[in-house]
Amino acid sequence: MSRKLTRRDLIWILPSGVAAGFFGWFGWRTVRILFLKERVPEPTWRDGERVEVARLEELEAPWAFKYFTYPTRFGELKSVLVRLPGPVVGGLSVGEAHFVGLSRICTHLGCTVNYVPDLEAGAIAYNYRASNPFLGCPCHFGAFDPAQGGKAVFGPPTLPLPRLRLEAAEGVIYATGHEEPLYPIERG
Ligand code: FES
């Protein structure tokens, strides 16, 4: 036997529904910020110009970095070269020196990410406690890990930063192409 909803019923049903919706949304958002990140695949390269990025001695130790731009059919791509303590898929190893080249265009909404070498400052600014330097986005505080090939590790972005193909010759590192698709300009 059913009975009609009274005004008194609505007094608790409506706030309960709103609260359930809020906590559901908040839970989903938390899972997305912390966990729903795409893995970094073997790269598919698109050939491009051969551009000198840095001499090897410019990045003497792990976590040294250098910003550069790379010409693409969409225009100059802001990019960063990072020296890593170990090899990474899609990166470059020259003896015991390991590097990765990454786009600096955030895969969330396209802001420019910055290299964050100071972990304490990064924890305060991004609310993200990293175990190594990362690339942080000032727009919505997304973070990407160069040691994982540019994987999104915190915040709204879920896609990794596209990589630049690197080559070395006679002590110089060159960029010779970029990963496809070039997120977020090209959506897969
Ligand atoms: S544009 Fe980078 S986190 Fe939103």
Backbone and ligand atoms as CSV (ligand in chain L), in Angstrom:
chain,resi,resn,atom,element,x,y,z
A,1,MET,N,N,0.848,-1.192,0.000
A,1,MET,CA,C,0.000,0.000,0.000
A,1,MET,C,C,0.891,1.252,0.000
A,2,SER,N,N,0.624,2.132,-0.922
A,2,SER,CA,C,1.470,3.325,-0.989
A,2,SER,C,C,0.733,4.511,-0.405
A,3,ARG,N,N,1.534,5.451,0.048
A,3,ARG,CA,C,0.912,6.662,0.564
A,3,ARG,C,C,1.510,7.864,-0.144
A,4,LYS,N,N,0.813,8.966,-0.145
A,4,LYS,CA,C,1.274,10.170,-0.832
A,4,LYS,C,C,2.432,10.793,-0.062
A,5,LEU,N,N,3.349,11.349,-0.824
A,5,LEU,CA,C,4.434,12.094,-0.168
A,5,LEU,C,C,3.868,13.363,0.436
A,6,THR,N,N,4.257,13.611,1.654
A,6,THR,CA,C,3.799,14.839,2.302
A,6,THR,C,C,4.895,15.881,2.236
A,7,ARG,N,N,4.556,17.094,2.623
A,7,ARG,CA,C,5.549,18.161,2.668
A,7,ARG,C,C,6.662,17.801,3.663
A,8,ARG,N,N,6.265,17.138,4.747
A,8,ARG,CA,C,7.265,16.754,5.755
A,8,ARG,C,C,8.271,15.755,5.167
A,9,ASP,N,N,7.751,14.822,4.303
A,9,ASP,CA,C,8.678,13.872,3.637
A,9,ASP,C,C,9.696,14.631,2.797
A,10,LEU,N,N,9.204,15.624,2.050
A,10,LEU,CA,C,10.106,16.357,1.152
A,10,LEU,C,C,11.184,17.101,1.910
A,11,ILE,N,N,10.867,17.477,3.154
A,11,ILE,CA,C,11.847,18.241,3.941
A,11,ILE,C,C,13.121,17.439,4.155
A,12,TRP,N,N,13.013,16.112,4.243
A,12,TRP,CA,C,14.257,15.339,4.390
A,12,TRP,C,C,14.700,14.668,3.111
A,13,ILE,N,N,13.738,14.373,2.199
A,13,ILE,CA,C,14.123,13.699,0.948
A,13,ILE,C,C,14.964,14.629,0.064
A,14,LEU,N,N,14.533,15.884,-0.078
A,14,LEU,CA,C,15.259,16.790,-0.977
A,14,LEU,C,C,16.694,17.045,-0.510
A,15,PRO,N,N,16.900,17.431,0.769
A,15,PRO,CA,C,18.306,17.626,1.193
A,15,PRO,C,C,19.124,16.341,1.098
A,16,SER,N,N,18.496,15.177,1.378
A,16,SER,CA,C,19.242,13.916,1.289
A,16,SER,C,C,19.679,13.666,-0.145
A,17,GLY,N,N,18.777,13.964,-1.104
A,17,GLY,CA,C,19.115,13.769,-2.510
A,17,GLY,C,C,20.255,14.679,-2.936
A,18,VAL,N,N,20.184,15.937,-2.493
A,18,VAL,CA,C,21.251,16.893,-2.834
A,18,VAL,C,C,22.570,16.427,-2.233
A,19,ALA,N,N,22.531,15.990,-0.964
A,19,ALA,CA,C,23.767,15.545,-0.301
A,19,ALA,C,C,24.333,14.315,-0.997
A,20,ALA,N,N,23.470,13.360,-1.362
A,20,ALA,CA,C,23.944,12.149,-2.033
A,20,ALA,C,C,24.580,12.516,-3.378
A,21,GLY,N,N,23.941,13.449,-4.100
A,21,GLY,CA,C,24.495,13.884,-5.383
A,21,GLY,C,C,25.846,14.534,-5.213
A,22,PHE,N,N,25.952,15.389,-4.181
A,22,PHE,CA,C,27.222,16.088,-3.957
A,22,PHE,C,C,28.331,15.093,-3.625
A,23,PHE,N,N,28.041,14.166,-2.690
A,23,PHE,CA,C,29.098,13.231,-2.295
A,23,PHE,C,C,29.450,12.274,-3.440
A,24,GLY,N,N,28.460,11.941,-4.269
A,24,GLY,CA,C,28.756,11.110,-5.440
A,24,GLY,C,C,29.673,11.834,-6.398
A,25,TRP,N,N,29.331,13.117,-6.665
A,25,TRP,CA,C,30.169,13.922,-7.558
A,25,TRP,C,C,31.562,14.086,-6.960
A,26,PHE,N,N,31.632,14.363,-5.656
A,26,PHE,CA,C,32.926,14.594,-5.000
A,26,PHE,C,C,33.781,13.321,-5.046
A,27,GLY,N,N,33.149,12.169,-4.820
A,27,GLY,CA,C,33.883,10.903,-4.862
A,27,GLY,C,C,34.425,10.631,-6.258
A,28,TRP,N,N,33.571,10.863,-7.263
A,28,TRP,CA,C,33.998,10.658,-8.654
A,28,TRP,C,C,35.162,11.577,-8.999
A,29,ARG,N,N,35.066,12.839,-8.558
A,29,ARG,CA,C,36.114,13.818,-8.848
A,29,ARG,C,C,37.422,13.400,-8.176
A,30,THR,N,N,37.343,12.909,-6.958
A,30,THR,CA,C,38.549,12.482,-6.237
A,30,THR,C,C,39.208,11.310,-6.954
A,31,VAL,N,N,38.393,10.345,-7.390
A,31,VAL,CA,C,38.945,9.195,-8.118
A,31,VAL,C,C,39.612,9.659,-9.400
A,32,ARG,N,N,38.968,10.612,-10.094
A,32,ARG,CA,C,39.516,11.104,-11.361
A,32,ARG,C,C,40.834,11.837,-11.119
A,33,ILE,N,N,40.891,12.651,-10.083
A,33,ILE,CA,C,42.095,13.439,-9.801
A,33,ILE,C,C,43.267,12.536,-9.438
A,34,LEU,N,N,42.974,11.461,-8.714
A,34,LEU,CA,C,44.068,10.646,-8.189
A,34,LEU,C,C,44.384,9.419,-9.033
A,35,PHE,N,N,43.378,8.826,-9.669
A,35,PHE,CA,C,43.605,7.486,-10.214
A,35,PHE,C,C,43.343,7.313,-11.704
A,36,LEU,N,N,42.381,8.006,-12.278
A,36,LEU,CA,C,41.982,7.689,-13.662
A,36,LEU,C,C,42.941,8.333,-14.668
A,37,LYS,N,N,44.149,7.778,-14.774
A,37,LYS,CA,C,45.154,8.333,-15.661
A,37,LYS,C,C,45.536,7.286,-16.708
A,38,GLU,N,N,45.648,7.746,-17.955
A,38,GLU,CA,C,45.988,6.793,-19.017
A,38,GLU,C,C,47.464,6.432,-18.969
A,39,ARG,N,N,47.765,5.177,-19.287
A,39,ARG,CA,C,49.159,4.739,-19.294
A,39,ARG,C,C,49.894,5.395,-20.464
A,40,VAL,N,N,51.211,5.385,-20.384
A,40,VAL,CA,C,52.036,5.960,-21.457
A,40,VAL,C,C,52.426,4.826,-22.396
A,41,PRO,N,N,51.950,4.869,-23.644
A,41,PRO,CA,C,52.219,3.759,-24.569
A,41,PRO,C,C,53.559,3.912,-25.273
A,42,GLU,N,N,53.946,2.885,-26.028
A,42,GLU,CA,C,55.048,3.053,-26.977
A,42,GLU,C,C,54.631,4.158,-27.941
A,43,PRO,N,N,55.513,5.114,-28.213
A,43,PRO,CA,C,55.082,6.241,-29.047
A,43,PRO,C,C,54.946,5.892,-30.527
A,44,THR,N,N,54.002,6.559,-31.173
A,44,THR,CA,C,53.930,6.573,-32.635
A,44,THR,C,C,54.455,7.930,-33.057
A,45,TRP,N,N,55.563,7.927,-33.802
A,45,TRP,CA,C,56.220,9.206,-34.120
A,45,TRP,C,C,55.743,9.771,-35.439
A,46,ARG,N,N,55.655,11.080,-35.474
A,46,ARG,CA,C,55.482,11.795,-36.740
A,46,ARG,C,C,56.802,12.510,-37.025
A,47,ASP,N,N,57.392,12.206,-38.196
A,47,ASP,CA,C,58.672,12.830,-38.548
A,47,ASP,C,C,58.521,14.337,-38.628
A,48,GLY,N,N,59.583,15.013,-38.205
A,48,GLY,CA,C,59.572,16.469,-38.293
A,48,GLY,C,C,60.971,16.981,-38.567
A,49,GLU,N,N,61.127,18.266,-38.396
A,49,GLU,CA,C,62.453,18.879,-38.613
A,49,GLU,C,C,63.440,18.381,-37.572
A,50,ARG,N,N,64.711,18.406,-37.945
A,50,ARG,CA,C,65.775,18.056,-37.000
A,50,ARG,C,C,66.231,19.365,-36.345
A,51,VAL,N,N,65.915,19.498,-35.090
A,51,VAL,CA,C,66.173,20.753,-34.383
A,51,VAL,C,C,67.136,20.510,-33.221
A,52,GLU,N,N,68.201,21.316,-33.158
A,52,GLU,CA,C,69.135,21.183,-32.035
A,52,GLU,C,C,68.464,21.676,-30.753
A,53,VAL,N,N,68.549,20.833,-29.715
A,53,VAL,CA,C,67.895,21.195,-28.451
A,53,VAL,C,C,68.924,21.602,-27.401
A,54,ALA,N,N,69.978,20.805,-27.241
A,54,ALA,CA,C,70.954,21.125,-26.195
A,54,ALA,C,C,72.223,20.326,-26.432
A,55,ARG,N,N,73.314,20.833,-25.905
A,55,ARG,CA,C,74.521,20.025,-25.839
A,55,ARG,C,C,74.428,19.166,-24.585
A,56,LEU,N,N,75.015,17.970,-24.640
A,56,LEU,CA,C,74.903,17.045,-23.509
A,56,LEU,C,C,75.378,17.669,-22.206
A,57,GLU,N,N,76.454,18.457,-22.274
A,57,GLU,CA,C,76.986,19.007,-21.026
A,57,GLU,C,C,76.098,20.094,-20.423
A,58,GLU,N,N,75.115,20.569,-21.171
A,58,GLU,CA,C,74.191,21.563,-20.601
A,58,GLU,C,C,73.304,20.940,-19.520
A,59,LEU,N,N,73.058,19.632,-19.651
A,59,LEU,CA,C,72.218,18.951,-18.661
A,59,LEU,C,C,73.103,17.929,-17.955
A,60,GLU,N,N,73.883,18.432,-17.012
A,60,GLU,CA,C,74.951,17.634,-16.419
A,60,GLU,C,C,74.475,16.543,-15.488
A,61,ALA,N,N,73.342,16.744,-14.837
A,61,ALA,CA,C,72.904,15.804,-13.801
A,61,ALA,C,C,71.413,15.531,-13.946
A,62,PRO,N,N,70.953,14.405,-13.375
A,62,PRO,CA,C,69.516,14.122,-13.422
A,62,PRO,C,C,68.702,15.292,-12.871
A,63,TRP,N,N,67.597,15.553,-13.520
A,63,TRP,CA,C,66.593,16.580,-13.211
A,63,TRP,C,C,66.980,17.950,-13.733
A,64,ALA,N,N,68.157,18.043,-14.427
A,64,ALA,CA,C,68.407,19.282,-15.160
A,64,ALA,C,C,67.409,19.333,-16.322
A,65,PHE,N,N,67.061,20.537,-16.754
A,65,PHE,CA,C,66.063,20.646,-17.821
A,65,PHE,C,C,66.378,21.835,-18.704
A,66,LYS,N,N,65.750,21.839,-19.870
A,66,LYS,CA,C,65.878,22.985,-20.773
A,66,LYS,C,C,64.589,23.121,-21.576
A,67,TYR,N,N,64.053,24.332,-21.601
A,67,TYR,CA,C,62.883,24.601,-22.436
A,67,TYR,C,C,63.340,24.839,-23.877
A,68,PHE,N,N,62.509,24.442,-24.814
A,68,PHE,CA,C,62.777,24.746,-26.222
A,68,PHE,C,C,61.445,24.742,-26.962
A,69,THR,N,N,61.478,25.130,-28.222
A,69,THR,CA,C,60.262,25.028,-29.039
A,69,THR,C,C,60.560,24.119,-30.226
A,70,TYR,N,N,59.503,23.462,-30.689
A,70,TYR,CA,C,59.679,22.536,-31.811
A,70,TYR,C,C,58.624,22.855,-32.884
A,71,PRO,N,N,59.071,22.995,-34.155
A,71,PRO,CA,C,58.109,23.352,-35.206
A,71,PRO,C,C,57.208,22.171,-35.575
A,72,THR,N,N,55.906,22.391,-35.566
A,72,THR,CA,C,54.939,21.373,-35.995
A,72,THR,C,C,54.010,22.022,-37.012
A,73,ARG,N,N,53.155,21.224,-37.616
A,73,ARG,CA,C,52.227,21.800,-38.596
A,73,ARG,C,C,51.180,22.671,-37.907
A,74,PHE,N,N,51.134,22.635,-36.580
A,74,PHE,CA,C,50.201,23.490,-35.839
A,74,PHE,C,C,50.886,24.758,-35.323
A,75,GLY,N,N,52.180,24.865,-35.579
A,75,GLY,CA,C,52.931,26.008,-35.062
A,75,GLY,C,C,54.031,25.544,-34.138
A,76,GLU,N,N,54.693,26.505,-33.500
A,76,GLU,CA,C,55.805,26.190,-32.596
A,76,GLU,C,C,55.259,25.548,-31.310
A,77,LEU,N,N,55.771,24.371,-31.003
A,77,LEU,CA,C,55.302,23.641,-29.826
A,77,LEU,C,C,56.247,23.902,-28.656
A,78,LYS,N,N,55.718,24.515,-27.609
A,78,LYS,CA,C,56.529,24.688,-26.392
A,78,LYS,C,C,56.848,23.306,-25.837
A,79,SER,N,N,58.112,23.089,-25.527
A,79,SER,CA,C,58.555,21.747,-25.131
A,79,SER,C,C,59.608,21.865,-24.045
A,80,VAL,N,N,59.929,20.719,-23.438
A,80,VAL,CA,C,60.966,20.698,-22.418
A,80,VAL,C,C,61.775,19.407,-22.551
A,81,LEU,N,N,63.069,19.549,-22.363
A,81,LEU,CA,C,63.973,18.408,-22.311
A,81,LEU,C,C,64.373,18.215,-20.855
A,82,VAL,N,N,64.215,16.989,-20.343
A,82,VAL,CA,C,64.549,16.716,-18.945
A,82,VAL,C,C,65.532,15.555,-18.906
A,83,ARG,N,N,66.593,15.726,-18.113
A,83,ARG,CA,C,67.499,14.597,-17.889
A,83,ARG,C,C,66.946,13.785,-16.717
A,84,LEU,N,N,66.904,12.463,-16.899
A,84,LEU,CA,C,66.289,11.571,-15.917
A,84,LEU,C,C,67.340,10.653,-15.294
A,85,PRO,N,N,67.037,10.113,-14.124
A,85,PRO,CA,C,67.973,9.161,-13.503
A,85,PRO,C,C,67.936,7.781,-14.140
A,86,GLY,N,N,66.913,7.486,-14.925
A,86,GLY,CA,C,66.821,6.173,-15.560
A,86,GLY,C,C,66.110,6.270,-16.890
A,87,PRO,N,N,66.170,5.216,-17.688
A,87,PRO,CA,C,65.523,5.266,-19.008
A,87,PRO,C,C,64.000,5.281,-18.899
A,88,VAL,N,N,63.361,5.799,-19.924
A,88,VAL,CA,C,61.908,5.867,-19.949
A,88,VAL,C,C,61.444,5.577,-21.373
A,89,VAL,N,N,60.280,4.955,-21.490
A,89,VAL,CA,C,59.763,4.615,-22.816
A,89,VAL,C,C,59.555,5.893,-23.645
A,90,GLY,N,N,60.101,5.871,-24.861
A,90,GLY,CA,C,59.990,7.045,-25.723
A,90,GLY,C,C,61.070,8.075,-25.468
A,91,GLY,N,N,61.993,7.785,-24.550
A,91,GLY,CA,C,63.069,8.726,-24.251
A,91,GLY,C,C,64.335,8.365,-25.012
A,92,LEU,N,N,65.434,8.978,-24.596
A,92,LEU,CA,C,66.730,8.772,-25.238
A,92,LEU,C,C,67.763,8.449,-24.159
A,93,SER,N,N,68.580,7.430,-24.397
A,93,SER,CA,C,69.685,7.131,-23.491
A,93,SER,C,C,70.995,7.279,-24.252
A,94,VAL,N,N,71.907,8.024,-23.638
A,94,VAL,CA,C,73.251,8.189,-24.199
A,94,VAL,C,C,74.206,7.707,-23.114
A,95,GLY,N,N,74.633,6.457,-23.225
A,95,GLY,CA,C,75.417,5.882,-22.141
A,95,GLY,C,C,74.567,5.818,-20.879
A,96,GLU,N,N,75.070,6.434,-19.801
A,96,GLU,CA,C,74.338,6.440,-18.527
A,96,GLU,C,C,73.438,7.668,-18.379
A,97,ALA,N,N,73.361,8.480,-19.393
A,97,ALA,CA,C,72.510,9.676,-19.333
A,97,ALA,C,C,71.189,9.395,-20.057
A,98,HIS,N,N,70.108,9.738,-19.393
A,98,HIS,CA,C,68.771,9.434,-19.923
A,98,HIS,C,C,67.959,10.730,-20.028
A,99,PHE,N,N,67.187,10.828,-21.101
A,99,PHE,CA,C,66.458,12.071,-21.370
A,99,PHE,C,C,65.041,11.768,-21.854
A,100,VAL,N,N,64.170,12.736,-21.631
A,100,VAL,CA,C,62.857,12.677,-22.274
A,100,VAL,C,C,62.524,14.081,-22.765
A,101,GLY,N,N,61.896,14.155,-23.920
A,101,GLY,CA,C,61.411,15.422,-24.456
A,101,GLY,C,C,59.895,15.407,-24.409
A,102,LEU,N,N,59.309,16.464,-23.848
A,102,LEU,CA,C,57.856,16.487,-23.661
A,102,LEU,C,C,57.267,17.814,-24.139
A,103,SER,N,N,56.066,17.738,-24.673
A,103,SER,CA,C,55.292,18.940,-24.948
A,103,SER,C,C,54.963,19.625,-23.627
A,104,ARG,N,N,54.905,20.956,-23.657
A,104,ARG,CA,C,54.522,21.698,-22.453
A,104,ARG,C,C,53.061,22.144,-22.509
A,105,ILE,N,N,52.301,21.576,-23.431
A,105,ILE,CA,C,50.891,21.960,-23.545
A,105,ILE,C,C,50.050,20.952,-22.764
A,106,CYS,N,N,49.421,21.444,-21.723
A,106,CYS,CA,C,48.640,20.576,-20.834
A,106,CYS,C,C,47.538,19.863,-21.603
A,107,THR,N,N,47.404,18.567,-21.372
A,107,THR,CA,C,46.412,17.774,-22.105
A,107,THR,C,C,45.002,17.960,-21.553
A,108,HIS,N,N,44.838,18.773,-20.514
A,108,HIS,CA,C,43.489,19.067,-20.025
A,108,HIS,C,C,42.856,20.133,-20.921
A,109,LEU,N,N,43.289,21.390,-20.775
A,109,LEU,CA,C,42.688,22.457,-21.571
A,109,LEU,C,C,43.721,23.340,-22.267
A,110,GLY,N,N,44.967,22.864,-22.336
A,110,GLY,CA,C,45.930,23.530,-23.200
A,110,GLY,C,C,46.759,24.644,-22.589
A,111,CYS,N,N,46.767,24.797,-21.274
A,111,CYS,CA,C,47.673,25.785,-20.667
A,111,CYS,C,C,49.113,25.284,-20.780
A,112,THR,N,N,50.058,26.184,-20.530
A,112,THR,CA,C,51.474,25.814,-20.600
A,112,THR,C,C,51.945,25.295,-19.238
A,113,VAL,N,N,52.486,24.085,-19.203
A,113,VAL,CA,C,52.973,23.526,-17.939
A,113,VAL,C,C,54.400,24.022,-17.681
A,114,ASN,N,N,54.752,24.071,-16.420
A,114,ASN,CA,C,56.082,24.519,-16.007
A,114,ASN,C,C,56.802,23.405,-15.265
A,115,TYR,N,N,58.111,23.408,-15.419
A,115,TYR,CA,C,58.915,22.420,-14.703
A,115,TYR,C,C,59.004,22.840,-13.233
A,116,VAL,N,N,58.741,21.898,-12.332
A,116,VAL,CA,C,58.735,22.195,-10.894
A,116,VAL,C,C,59.817,21.346,-10.225
A,117,PRO,N,N,61.019,21.918,-10.053
A,117,PRO,CA,C,62.106,21.129,-9.464
A,117,PRO,C,C,62.068,21.091,-7.937
A,118,ASP,N,N,61.404,22.073,-7.310
A,118,ASP,CA,C,61.370,22.178,-5.855
A,118,ASP,C,C,60.121,21.454,-5.334
A,119,LEU,N,N,60.321,20.295,-4.715
A,119,LEU,CA,C,59.170,19.466,-4.329
A,119,LEU,C,C,58.338,20.117,-3.228
A,120,GLU,N,N,58.990,20.839,-2.304
A,120,GLU,CA,C,58.232,21.490,-1.233
A,120,GLU,C,C,57.358,22.598,-1.797
A,121,ALA,N,N,57.973,23.422,-2.649
A,121,ALA,CA,C,57.200,24.498,-3.289
A,121,ALA,C,C,56.080,23.892,-4.142
A,122,GLY,N,N,56.381,22.772,-4.793
A,122,GLY,CA,C,55.363,22.113,-5.611
A,122,GLY,C,C,54.209,21.591,-4.774
A,123,ALA,N,N,54.527,21.060,-3.598
A,123,ALA,CA,C,53.468,20.522,-2.733
A,123,ALA,C,C,52.539,21.634,-2.285
A,124,ILE,N,N,53.119,22.816,-2.004
A,124,ILE,CA,C,52.295,23.946,-1.553
A,124,ILE,C,C,51.492,24.513,-2.726
A,125,ALA,N,N,52.160,24.709,-3.845
A,125,ALA,CA,C,51.495,25.364,-4.980
A,125,ALA,C,C,50.460,24.458,-5.647
A,126,TYR,N,N,50.752,23.161,-5.724
A,126,TYR,CA,C,49.896,22.251,-6.499
A,126,TYR,C,C,49.100,21.285,-5.634
A,127,ASN,N,N,49.344,21.323,-4.306
A,127,ASN,CA,C,48.669,20.377,-3.417
A,127,ASN,C,C,48.966,18.937,-3.818
A,128,TYR,N,N,50.163,18.750,-4.384
A,128,TYR,CA,C,50.563,17.423,-4.867
A,128,TYR,C,C,51.966,17.127,-4.360
A,129,ARG,N,N,52.092,16.065,-3.572
A,129,ARG,CA,C,53.410,15.719,-3.017
A,129,ARG,C,C,54.052,14.674,-3.931
A,130,ALA,N,N,55.037,15.123,-4.687
A,130,ALA,CA,C,55.708,14.255,-5.655
A,130,ALA,C,C,56.983,13.689,-5.054
A,131,SER,N,N,57.471,12.609,-5.646
A,131,SER,CA,C,58.742,12.035,-5.195
A,131,SER,C,C,59.894,12.482,-6.095
A,132,ASN,N,N,59.594,13.177,-7.164
A,132,ASN,CA,C,60.644,13.739,-8.019
A,132,ASN,C,C,60.067,14.962,-8.742
A,133,PRO,N,N,60.937,15.797,-9.325
A,133,PRO,CA,C,60.427,16.975,-10.046
A,133,PRO,C,C,59.355,16.594,-11.074
A,134,PHE,N,N,58.440,17.523,-11.294
A,134,PHE,CA,C,57.322,17.218,-12.192
A,134,PHE,C,C,56.989,18.445,-13.033
A,135,LEU,N,N,56.050,18.274,-13.946
A,135,LEU,CA,C,55.553,19.392,-14.751
A,135,LEU,C,C,54.174,19.756,-14.242
A,136,GLY,N,N,54.033,20.998,-13.793
A,136,GLY,CA,C,52.788,21.420,-13.179
A,136,GLY,C,C,52.068,22.432,-14.043
A,137,CYS,N,N,50.754,22.316,-14.061
A,137,CYS,CA,C,49.920,23.234,-14.840
A,137,CYS,C,C,49.309,24.273,-13.905
A,138,PRO,N,N,49.564,25.564,-14.161
A,138,PRO,CA,C,49.061,26.597,-13.252
A,138,PRO,C,C,47.555,26.838,-13.359
A,139,CYS,N,N,46.904,26.310,-14.397
A,139,CYS,CA,C,45.478,26.628,-14.584
A,139,CYS,C,C,44.573,25.860,-13.622
A,140,HIS,N,N,44.733,24.537,-13.562
A,140,HIS,CA,C,43.879,23.732,-12.661
A,140,HIS,C,C,44.729,22.763,-11.852
A,141,PHE,N,N,46.018,23.044,-11.782
A,141,PHE,CA,C,46.941,22.311,-10.899
A,141,PHE,C,C,47.070,20.830,-11.243
A,142,GLY,N,N,47.095,20.548,-12.517
A,142,GLY,CA,C,47.417,19.198,-12.965
A,142,GLY,C,C,48.925,18.977,-12.866
A,143,ALA,N,N,49.342,17.705,-12.746
A,143,ALA,CA,C,50.772,17.389,-12.664
A,143,ALA,C,C,51.080,16.200,-13.566
A,144,PHE,N,N,52.265,16.254,-14.169
A,144,PHE,CA,C,52.745,15.212,-15.078
A,144,PHE,C,C,54.143,14.792,-14.637
A,145,ASP,N,N,54.426,13.492,-14.742
A,145,ASP,CA,C,55.708,12.974,-14.259
A,145,ASP,C,C,56.647,12.666,-15.431
A,146,PRO,N,N,57.743,13.414,-15.565
A,146,PRO,CA,C,58.680,13.109,-16.666
A,146,PRO,C,C,59.316,11.739,-16.520
A,147,ALA,N,N,59.491,11.271,-15.270
A,147,ALA,CA,C,60.114,9.961,-15.046
A,147,ALA,C,C,59.192,8.809,-15.478
A,148,GLN,N,N,57.925,9.124,-15.752
A,148,GLN,CA,C,56.993,8.123,-16.287
A,148,GLN,C,C,56.601,8.487,-17.711
A,149,GLY,N,N,57.495,9.168,-18.408
A,149,GLY,CA,C,57.243,9.499,-19.810
A,149,GLY,C,C,56.177,10.553,-20.010
A,150,GLY,N,N,55.944,11.403,-18.987
A,150,GLY,CA,C,54.945,12.461,-19.122
A,150,GLY,C,C,53.559,12.053,-18.681
A,151,LYS,N,N,53.460,10.963,-17.937
A,151,LYS,CA,C,52.138,10.499,-17.491
A,151,LYS,C,C,51.460,11.547,-16.606
A,152,ALA,N,N,50.156,11.721,-16.814
A,152,ALA,CA,C,49.373,12.565,-15.905
A,152,ALA,C,C,49.292,11.832,-14.564
A,153,VAL,N,N,49.646,12.530,-13.491
A,153,VAL,CA,C,49.675,11.864,-12.184
A,153,VAL,C,C,48.792,12.531,-11.149
A,154,PHE,N,N,48.300,13.749,-11.449
A,154,PHE,CA,C,47.457,14.420,-10.457
A,154,PHE,C,C,46.616,15.487,-11.148
A,155,GLY,N,N,45.420,15.702,-10.625
A,155,GLY,CA,C,44.574,16.782,-11.122
A,155,GLY,C,C,43.698,16.362,-12.279
A,156,PRO,N,N,43.090,17.338,-12.966
A,156,PRO,CA,C,42.118,17.031,-14.019
A,156,PRO,C,C,42.670,16.291,-15.237
A,157,PRO,N,N,43.930,16.493,-15.641
A,157,PRO,CA,C,44.350,15.801,-16.881
A,157,PRO,C,C,44.362,14.284,-16.694
A,158,THR,N,N,43.985,13.576,-17.731
A,158,THR,CA,C,44.067,12.108,-17.706
A,158,THR,C,C,45.051,11.595,-18.762
A,159,LEU,N,N,45.285,12.383,-19.802
A,159,LEU,CA,C,46.180,11.956,-20.883
A,159,LEU,C,C,47.608,12.423,-20.614
A,160,PRO,N,N,48.598,11.615,-21.026
A,160,PRO,CA,C,49.994,12.038,-20.835
A,160,PRO,C,C,50.373,13.171,-21.786
A,161,LEU,N,N,51.460,13.844,-21.457
A,161,LEU,CA,C,52.014,14.847,-22.372
A,161,LEU,C,C,52.642,14.135,-23.561
A,162,PRO,N,N,52.393,14.597,-24.787
A,162,PRO,CA,C,53.066,13.998,-25.946
A,162,PRO,C,C,54.584,14.158,-25.840
A,163,ARG,N,N,55.291,13.156,-26.352
A,163,ARG,CA,C,56.760,13.190,-26.308
A,163,ARG,C,C,57.345,13.695,-27.618
A,164,LEU,N,N,58.543,14.199,-27.509
A,164,LEU,CA,C,59.324,14.588,-28.682
A,164,LEU,C,C,60.333,13.473,-28.931
A,165,ARG,N,N,60.532,13.115,-30.199
A,165,ARG,CA,C,61.552,12.108,-30.502
A,165,ARG,C,C,62.927,12.761,-30.437
A,166,LEU,N,N,63.824,12.140,-29.693
A,166,LEU,CA,C,65.161,12.691,-29.481
A,166,LEU,C,C,66.207,11.804,-30.132
A,167,GLU,N,N,67.263,12.441,-30.630
A,167,GLU,CA,C,68.433,11.728,-31.142
A,167,GLU,C,C,69.671,12.470,-30.657
A,168,ALA,N,N,70.783,11.737,-30.563
A,168,ALA,CA,C,72.038,12.376,-30.149
A,168,ALA,C,C,73.104,12.125,-31.205
A,169,ALA,N,N,73.911,13.130,-31.451
A,169,ALA,CA,C,75.040,13.000,-32.384
A,169,ALA,C,C,76.111,13.990,-31.975
A,170,GLU,N,N,77.315,13.456,-31.796
A,170,GLU,CA,C,78.480,14.294,-31.485
A,170,GLU,C,C,78.213,15.266,-30.342
A,171,GLY,N,N,77.632,14.726,-29.273
A,171,GLY,CA,C,77.455,15.538,-28.063
A,171,GLY,C,C,76.287,16.496,-28.103
A,172,VAL,N,N,75.440,16.376,-29.122
A,172,VAL,CA,C,74.292,17.280,-29.228
A,172,VAL,C,C,73.002,16.459,-29.245
A,173,ILE,N,N,71.993,16.941,-28.542
A,173,ILE,CA,C,70.671,16.292,-28.573
A,173,ILE,C,C,69.779,17.061,-29.543
A,174,TYR,N,N,69.153,16.301,-30.424
A,174,TYR,CA,C,68.245,16.886,-31.414
A,174,TYR,C,C,66.829,16.353,-31.180
A,175,ALA,N,N,65.840,17.155,-31.510
A,175,ALA,CA,C,64.463,16.679,-31.624
A,175,ALA,C,C,64.190,16.481,-33.108
A,176,THR,N,N,63.600,15.331,-33.462
A,176,THR,CA,C,63.418,15.015,-34.890
A,176,THR,C,C,61.967,14.662,-35.223
A,177,GLY,N,N,61.070,14.815,-34.289
A,177,GLY,CA,C,59.674,14.507,-34.554
A,177,GLY,C,C,58.900,14.579,-33.255
A,178,HIS,N,N,57.610,14.326,-33.351
A,178,HIS,CA,C,56.789,14.348,-32.129
A,178,HIS,C,C,55.801,13.193,-32.152
A,179,GLU,N,N,55.297,12.902,-30.989
A,179,GLU,CA,C,54.343,11.801,-30.843
A,179,GLU,C,C,52.987,12.181,-31.440
A,180,GLU,N,N,52.334,11.169,-31.991
A,180,GLU,CA,C,50.951,11.345,-32.445
A,180,GLU,C,C,50.042,10.445,-31.628
A,181,PRO,N,N,48.823,10.884,-31.293
A,181,PRO,CA,C,48.292,12.227,-31.537
A,181,PRO,C,C,48.953,13.257,-30.635
A,182,LEU,N,N,48.949,14.483,-31.127
A,182,LEU,CA,C,49.559,15.573,-30.381
A,182,LEU,C,C,48.470,16.200,-29.500
A,183,TYR,N,N,48.249,15.550,-28.344
A,183,TYR,CA,C,47.241,16.068,-27.404
A,183,TYR,C,C,47.675,17.433,-26.885
A,184,PRO,N,N,46.768,18.353,-26.555
A,184,PRO,CA,C,45.328,18.257,-26.750
A,184,PRO,C,C,44.887,18.831,-28.093
A,185,ILE,N,N,45.882,19.222,-28.952
A,185,ILE,CA,C,45.525,19.816,-30.240
A,185,ILE,C,C,44.778,18.779,-31.087
A,186,GLU,N,N,45.329,17.564,-31.120
A,186,GLU,CA,C,44.657,16.465,-31.810
A,186,GLU,C,C,44.056,15.554,-30.747
A,187,ARG,N,N,42.796,15.362,-30.787
A,187,ARG,CA,C,42.154,14.421,-29.871
A,187,ARG,C,C,42.123,13.056,-30.522
A,188,GLY,N,N,42.517,12.003,-29.781
A,188,GLY,CA,C,42.563,10.669,-30.345
A,188,GLY,C,C,41.204,10.066,-30.545
L,1,FES,S1,S,44.601,23.213,-18.336
L,1,FES,FE1,FE,46.113,22.142,-17.228
L,1,FES,S2,S,45.082,21.309,-15.532
L,1,FES,FE2,FE,43.545,22.314,-16.654
